Amino acid sequence: MHNKIYNSNILITGGAGFIGSYVVEELLKHEPAKIIIIDNLIRGTYENMRSFLDNPLVEFVEGDVRDAELLENCIKGVDYVFHMAALRINACAASPREGFNVMLKSTFELAELCVKHKVKKVIYSSSASVYGLAQHFPTPETDNPYNNQTFYGGAKLWGEQLFRSYKFMFSLDYVALRYFNVYGPRMDTDGKYTEVMIRWLDCINDGKPPLIYGDGSTTMDFVYVKDVAKANVAALLSDVSDEAFNVGNCEETSLKQLLQVLLEVNNSNLISEHREENTINPVSRRLADNSKAKKLLNFEPSVGLEKGLYELSKWYFEKKKTIVYNV
Ligand SMILES: NC(=O)c1ccc[n+]([C@@H]2O[C@H](COP(=O)([O-])OP(=O)(O)OC[C@H]3O[C@@H](n4cnc5c(N)ncnc54)[C@H](O)[C@@H]3O)[C@@H](O)[C@H]2O)c1
């Protein structure tokens, strides 16, 4: 039996990015009529899209969501929209004006166009950043967002509220997904703000001691990227609307534990070195409560940290080899 993705037209903003490219792959399993990707490649890459760039069902538009005319051309005739284009948390802090234009203004234009062109449902990529340091652990969606201190978290929350108000005013259906710490193959490896696990993989590769800043007790909830893509598809397939869902792995992992598992899956016996923390991290804990997503979306993560880190390591070391061969 076919579901609603079959034969439908879908737009993905930011579909050349880390998570977006997996959402495209997941959607293609359900035979849509067409998937349009709009991405300015500020972080997305052709390499991320390698598995589907030649697929006739996929159209890639290299362009900016700040270009309202282009955005309208992409939205016309579309049934569903996944809105994933965004700046990273540090990029918003470095340039709040750019953050405003990409995260707020473009999201507003997109909501307007979705109403105008009668889009049936929007799946909005939100973030656990909306909570700041949460009040409860595991954190349910009902935790309040007043502890957030970042422009990025504020912008994501505003996006959720924008879609809520558009549901109320214009009956635009939407679901917001609050991802926790997403990791896996295709995650950013060369940016200025490369994630700690990539820096540690470099240490493992070079046989150098991995550095831990602070005491390593900060915890995160690491969720594997393919699980996040599945949550997106589940959010579209369900009839649920006007709801926000946590998407985490529901496991609290300290940075110290993360390093230990990373060393284990790579059979490494390197000893870590500690350095004084050089930045203040206001969010010292993260742990998702996914029970709402389980109940209403029938979504549960399926990839544990060990398996996920194994896949990440395999991909990263392969990638490094290719880079070395290419120079
Ligand atoms: N990775 C995580 O841990 C995480 C956690 C919470 C929320 N999110 C959210 O999930 C979504 C996808 O994140 P990701 O990790 O795949 O990041 P990403 O940076 O890989 O993907 C975002 C994509 O948007 C594109 N983009 C940025 N600005 C654009 C613009 N003005 N016009 C067109 N395209 C633009 C980038 O080129 C990139 O391909 C984002 O909305 C992000 O805020 C990610």
The ligand as an ORCA input file, in Angstrom:
! r2SCAN-3c Opt
* xyz 0 1
  N      23.360     18.699     13.486
  C      22.762     18.850     14.657
  O      23.249     18.344     15.694
  C      21.477     19.633     14.774
  C      20.874     19.722     16.042
  C      19.690     20.432     16.149
  C      19.098     21.012     15.045
  N      19.714     20.928     13.829
  C      19.048     21.589     12.686
  O      18.864     20.633     11.654
  C      18.932     21.260     10.382
  C      19.967     20.558      9.501
  O      21.212     20.654     10.188
  P      22.543     19.949      9.687
  O      23.248     19.418     10.868
  O      22.240     19.050      8.556
  O      23.374     21.208      9.231
  P      24.007     21.560      7.807
  O      24.691     22.869      8.001
  O      24.772     20.415      7.292
  O      22.691     21.750      6.908
  C      22.072     22.980      6.692
  C      22.047     23.208      5.195
  O      21.436     24.475      4.940
  C      22.157     25.125      3.922
  N      21.943     26.563      4.067
  C      22.348     27.381      5.048
  N      21.950     28.634      4.810
  C      21.265     28.613      3.651
  C      20.622     29.597      2.877
  N      20.611     30.881      3.255
  N      20.013     29.225      1.732
  C      20.013     27.929      1.318
  N      20.638     26.950      2.014
  C      21.252     27.280      3.175
  C      23.608     24.717      4.143
  O      24.393     24.825      2.975
  C      23.450     23.278      4.589
  O      23.540     22.393      3.494
  C      19.254     22.722     10.647
  O      18.059     23.452     10.656
  C      19.850     22.690     12.045
  O      19.700     23.921     12.723
  C      20.887     20.244     13.658
*
